[in-house]
Amino acid sequence: MSQGRVPGVGGEDPDPTAPGTPVTAGPGDARIGLMNVIVVVCNSLHLGFLGAYGNGWIETPHLDRLASEGVVFDQHFPENLTTLPTRRSWWTGRYGFPDPEQGWTPLRHDEPILPDLLWNQGVRTALISDVPLLREVGQGFGRGFDEVVWIRGQGYDPYVPPGDPRAGKVRLRDEPGLRLPPEDDPDFARWKERWEQFLRNRAVLRTDIEENTGVARTVRAAIDWLERRGDESEPFLLWLDLFSPHGPWDPPEPYRDKYAAAEPDAFEAGEEGDLVEDEDADVEDLSLEDVRVLIDVPAGAVGEVIDEAELLRLRRTYAGTVTLLDRWLGELFEALRRLGRMDDTLLVFTSDQGEPLGEHGFVRRFRPWLYEELIHTPLIVRMPRGRFGGIRHQALVQTVDLLPTILAAVGLPPAEQAHGHDLLPLIRGEQTKVRDYACLGMDVEEFAIRTHLWHLIVPVEPDPDVPPRSPELYRKPEDRWDQNDVADQYPEVAEHLELTLRRFVEAVGRDALDTLPPLRDIVRFAPG
């Protein structure tokens, strides 16, 4: 079934003829009833930590309400991981994962991106962000917007220089939440520099106070921008790009310890894989409130960079960071209601990637392993006045679909360059799907293909530091977090999916996706 109402939420759709109800333009039509667009994206949000996606114990009331008023896409995936490649996908609407020049690389000056497509179409554009990776010199990710506001000081942003008297004498040994690797480790100097920078930023900005955190300052900047616009009739696109809940995970109280006493089974996976498996971990009788809080760790294996007890405590700290994110998004949503923007604005919420938190034995993005905890990301779209609210959609959608959807929302025709699809017909019930499968990759080292029934991961570039890996196949939806590889049980499925994936990669290289046949015959391999 392609879609259905969320039980207990959403009511009758408002009268589509009511004053102020946006009407999207069809092919060849004039631009009528334009919507404003606000896109709220965050960095490294684990899907298992959101109430709208099945978590029952972490408090995210504002995103829960947004889900009840919007359309929740249950099958949303990036096409190219991680931070910069995903934004390229969003802003170009194109697949780039097979091409190393389309990954973690600067935007080319001749590469049309979303604000370029809007600058001469009467749509005001603004980027407000605290993501330091976008601000790095030479990357070009602030290009084209009419207004850009950078909120400095998040993570390892080189905001406060060494020796700045405002930072005092910050010393790593005074912060027990940061544990350097051994001095003979090749990454020792890099992490020492990063964490000293983080401590200087924290000292100057006083991020132990909630209102001084990056998410709070960035949301307030967005609200200020909206208030300055007042009731101007010029349509706008506001792109609000939040670093939270990306690490370091250092939320102020009460968020840091909010879930410290949570029941252990809230973080363990049963047969359906709610979060993680800890069958061998001897932590049942451990009071995690007494475990040292690690606010940042190098990407690596559980047991090396972090032990089992610290991992369970880290997940609780991460959960508090998600609740802090939700609390400030609530401030934004309330401001939109107060300003009347919930009536004339398309509101999109999503994330660029997930966050590995031990599900496959490692934390952070240690390797380009395309498991569920990294690649399955939220997408909630709220139409003006909450039309079609309360629907959950099962169509396979991807980051490349956001640009065509935004263009349609502001009444513009599709961009010739884009590979993605306008999602508004799905929301309005005019279509049930836009693709048969979703293909993606990371670092041109690993590719994957996802259908409703299967997830196939294909290593394409061997890692000299790890044993060679074979393709892995997982059944969906029952194996939510990719715990049980069934490639040996279903070799025909794995072979067929890999062939489809490789044909897709070839078609991307030729810019000929329209030549690909639909993936219909895979259903004959469906188990049961």
N, C-alpha and C positions, 0 to 999 in steps of 0.2 A: 504494500500500500504506500502510495507516494507521500501522503500527508494526512494529518489528522489534528483535531483540536487537543490542546493540553487539557486534561481533565480539571475541571474546577476553575479555569481561568478563561478570560476572553468572553465577550458577549456578542450581541448582534453587531455587524459592521455598521458604522455610521452611514447615513444616507449619502450615497456617492454624488448626489446632486446638490448637497448642502454647500452653502457659500464657503469658499476657502478650501474645499476639497481638491487636491491636485489631480490633474488629468495628464497622463503622459501622452506624448505625441507618437503617433504611428508613423510608419515609413512614408516620407514625402509630405507629412503634415507640417503645418507651422508650429512653432514652439508655443504651447498654450499651457496655462496653469502650472508654471514652473515650481518645482520644489527647491528649497534650500537643502544642502547636504552637510551633515556633520559626521565625520568618521572618527571614531575613538579606537585607537589601536594600543595594545600594550605589548610588552616584551616578555616572552618566556612564561606564559601562563599555562600551567598544567591543567588539562581538562578535568581531571579527577577531583579538583579542588573547587568546582563550581556547583552550586545547587541546581542550576538549570540543566546540568549534564550528569545528575545522579548523586551528587554528594549531599548527604543528609545531615551533616553535623558542623560544617564550616559556615559561618554566618556571612551570606552575601545577599542581603535583602533587596538592595537596589538593583543589582543585576537580575535577581529573581523577578522583580516587578517588570523590568525591561523585557524579560523573556515572556512574561504573561501578556504584555501589550504588543509584542512583536512576533516575528516569525523566527523560530529557532531551527537552524540547519544542523542536523545531526551528523552529516557526513561532509565535513569541510576540511580541506587539506591544502597545504602550500604546494608549490611546484618546485621550489628551489630554496633550500635552507642555507643560511639562517638569516641574521638581521638585515644586512644590506641586500642580499639577493631577493628576500621576500618583498622589500619595498620596491625594488625594480619590477617585480611581478605585479604588484599593486598598481604602479604608476605607468607601466607600459601595456599591461594586459597580455603579455607575451610569455610563452614558455622559453626558458633559457637554461634549464638545468643540464643539458648535454654539452654546453659550450663554456669552457673555462673563462672566456672573456665576458660572460654574462653573469658571473658569480659575485664573489667578494671583490668587486672592482669598481672604480669610479664610474659615474654616469658619463657617457660620451656626450660631447657637445651637440652631436647631430642625432641624438636619441630622443625622439619625441616622448614626453612624459605628460601626465595628467594636467598639471597647471599650464603647460604649453598649449594643450588642446582647448583650454578655457579662456586664455588671456584676451582673445579678441571676440569673445562670444557674450560679453556683458555679464560675466560671472566673476565676482570678487573672490579671490583665493587667499587663504592664510594657512601657514604652518606654524604650530606652536608645539615645541618639543623640548624634553629634557634628556633625550637619548644622545649620549656623548659620541657614539659611533657615527651618527649622522653629521655631526658638527666637525668631524676631523677634516683637516686641511686637505683639499684636493679631491674629496669624494664627490662633491657637487650635489648632495642630496637636499640642499636648501634652494636649489635653482628653480626659477620660473614662477614662484609664488609672489603675489602682490605684496604680502607682508609675511615676515618670518620673525618669530620670537624664540630665541634660544634661552632656556632655563639651565644655567650652568651648575656644575658641582656634583652630578650624580656619578656613582661608581668611581672609576679611576680617571674621570675627566681631569685633565691638567688645568684645573681652575685656580687653585692656590699654589703658587710656586714654592719650591724649597727655600727655606730661610725667611718666609713671610712672617713678620713679627706677630701677626694676628693669630697664627696657629700655635704660638708658643713652642715648646719642645715636645713634639709628639714622638713617642717611641713605641715600636712594635711590642716590646716586652711588657708594656703597660696594658696591652689589649689581649686578654686571654682568648678572645674569640677568633684570633688570627694566629695560625700556627704555621710557621715557615717550614718548607721542606728542608732536608739536610743541606749544608753549605756546598757539598759536592754534587748536589743535584743540578743538572743543566738549567733548570727553571728557577733556581734560587733567586738570582738577581732580578729576574722579571717580576716575581711575586713580591719581593721586598720593595721594589719601586712602586708597584701598583698599590700595595697596602699602605705604604707611607703616604702616597697621594690621597688615598681614601681617608686616612686619619686627619690629614690637613684639611681636606674639604669638610669633614664632619665637625672639626673643632671650630672652624670659621663660621659655618652656616648654622651651627647648633641644631643639628637634625635630631637630637634627642627630644626636641620639642615638636609635636605633631605638625603644627602649622608651618614648620620650616622644612619638612620633608620635601623631596622632589615632587612627589605626586600632588601634594597640597599646593605648592607654589605654581605648578604647571596648570592645574585645574583652575586656580584663581586667575591666572593670566588669561585662560580661555573665557572665563566668565566676564572679565574686564573687557575683552575684545567684543563679546556679544553685547554687553551693555552699551559700549560706545557706538555700536551700530544703531541702537534704538530700533525704530520702526522703519528704517530705510527699505525701500522697495527693491533695490538691486539684489538679485539672487546671489547667494554666496556658497562657497565650499570652505568649511573649516576642517582642517586635518589636525587632530589632536593626537600627538604621538608620545606615549608615556613609556618611560623606562621600567617602571614597576610592573610586575614583581620580580624582575631580573635581580640577581645577586650583585653585590653583597646584601645579605638579608639581615638588616639592622633596624627593624622597626622600633619606634619608641614604645614605651609602656602606654596603655595596657596591652598592646598588640603582641609584643615579644613573648609574653608568657600566657597569652589568652588561652592557648590550647595545650599548655604544658602538662596538664593533668588529664588530658583526654584518654579514654580507654585505649589500650593497645590495639584492640581489634579494629579500631577505626582506621588503622594504618596498615593492617594486614590484608592479604588477598585470600579469599576463599576460592572455590573452584571457578567462579565466574570472574575472578581477578579484579576486585574493586580498586585496590591500589597496588600493593606489593606483597610478595611472599617472604616470610621470615621464619620458615619452618625450623631452620637450624639455629636461629638466634636465641640465646639464653637471656632473654630480657623480660620474661613474664613478671618476675618479682622486683624488677628494678623501678625505682622512683625516678622518672625522667626529669622531674623538677630539680633533681640534684645533679643532672648531667650538664657539663659545661656547654654553653651555647656557642656553637661555631657560626659566626656570621658570614664566613666565606671560606671556601676550600678550593684548591686547584682541581681542575677536572681530573678524574682518575677513578681507580677501582675501590669499591668498598672493601675495607680491610687493609688498605694502604694509605689513602689520604684521609680516611674517616672510618671509625669502627661502627659496629651495628647499633650500639646504644646512641652514639652521636648522630647517626643517620636518622633514627627515629625522632630524636629531639630536633634535628634540622627540619624535618617535615612539619613539625609543630610550629617552628618559627616561620617557615614558608607560609603555612596556613594563616598565621597572624598577618603576614605581609599582604596576602590576598584580601583579607578582611579590611585592612587599611585602604587598599586600592578601592574596594567597593564603597567604603564610607565616603571617599572624596568624589567618586563618580556620582554618589547620591547628591552631593552638593551641586554638581553640574546639572544633573537631571532636574533638580528643584529649581535652579535658575532658569532652565529652559521652559519649565511650566510657568514660572512667574513672568517671563518675557513673552509668553504666547508662542514660543518657537516649537512646541510640541504639536502645534496645529498645522504648520506649514513646512516642516522639515523632515527629511528622511534621515534617520539616525541609525548608524551602523556601529556595531561593537565587534571587535575581533582581536586576534593576537597573531604575531608572526610565527611563533613556534611554541612547543611545549617545554617541559623541563625534566630531564631524566633525574629521578630521585631514588635510584637504587633498584628499579624494576628489573634491570638486566645486569646488575652487579657493578654499576658505575654511577657516578654523579656528574652533573653538567654534561656538556657536549664533548665527552672524552674522545669519541670516535664518530665517524659519520654513519652510525647505525640507525636505520630508519624505522625504529620501533614506534608503537602507538603513542607512548608518552611524549615523544618528540614531534610527531607529524600530525596528530589529530588535534585540531584547533577549533575554538569556538567561533561561531558566526551568528549574530543576532541582528536582524534588520527590523526596525520599527518604522512603519509607514506613518505619514502625517495623520494625526488624530487617532492613531492606534488602529487604523483599518487593517483587517485580516489578522488582528492580534490573537495570540493563543494557538497558533498553528505550529506544529513540528513537521519539518519537511525532511524526507529521506533521500532527496536527489543528491548525487555526488557533485559537489561544487568545489571550486578552487580559488586561490588568490587571484588568478588571472581574470576572474569574473567580476571583480570589483570595479575596474575601470569602465567596462561596458554598462554596468548597472548605474554608475554615477552619471555617465553621459546621458542615458535614457531618462534619469530622474530630472535632469535640467533641460530636457527637451531636445537634445542633440542627437543626430544620427550616429550609428556605430562607427568607431574608428577603423579604417581599413587595416591598420597595422595589427589590431588586437586578435589574439587567438581565443580569448575568453567569451563568455556569453552573458547577456543581460539576464539578471535573475528576477526582474519584476514580473515577467509572465508566469514564473513559478509561484511567486507570492500571490498573484491574482487568480491562480488556479487555471490558467490558460494552457499551461504545459505541465507535464509530470517529471520530465528530466531534461538535462542539457548534454549529458554524456553517459556512456556506458561504463567508463572506467576512468580513474584518475592516475596519472603518471607523475612521478616526482623524483628528485635526486638531491644529493648534497656533495659538494666539492668535486664533482665528476669522479667520485670514488665509489658511490653506491647509488643504485637506482631502485625504484619500487613501483609496483602497480597495485592499485586498490580497487576492488569491486565490492558490492554489498556482501558477497559470500566469501571473498578471499583477500588475503594480503600477501603478496610475493615480494621478497627483498632479494635483489641481485647485486652482489659485489662485482664491480667492473674494473677496479684498480686495486691490486693487491697491496696490503699494508705490510711493509717489511718487518714491522715490529710484532706482528701477531700471526698465528698459524693461518694458512689459507682457509677461506670460508666458502661454503657452498651456498647456492640459493636456499632460502628458507620460505616456507609456506605456512600460513596461519589461517584457521577457519574463523569466519566472522558470522554473526556478532558474538558468539558464545565465548571465544578466546579474546576477551577485550584487550588485554595487555600483552598479547603475543608471547605466551608462555610455553606453548606446545607446538613445536615444529612438526608438520605432517607431510613434508615434501616426499618422504619415502612411501607413505600410504597412498598418495595421490600424484604419482609422477606425471600422468597425462595432464592434470590441471597445471602443475608447475611448468611443464614444457609449453603448453598452449599460452599461458600467461606471459612467460618470458619471450616467446615469439611475438606476441602482441606488443609488449613493451619495446622490444628492439625495433619493430616496424614503426612504432610511434616516434622513437628517437630519430630514426632515419627521416621520417616525414617532417619533424621539427627542423632538421638540418636543411631540408629542401623547401621549407616554408610551405608545406603542402598537406596540412592536416585534413583538409576537406577530401582528400583522396582515401582516407582510412575507412575501411568497412566497420560497421558496428560489431561489437563483441556479443554476438547472439548465441553462438554454438557452445559457449562455456557453460551454459545452463545444464547441458547433458552430463557434465562432470560433477554437478552439485551432489553432495552427500545426502543420503537418506531419501 
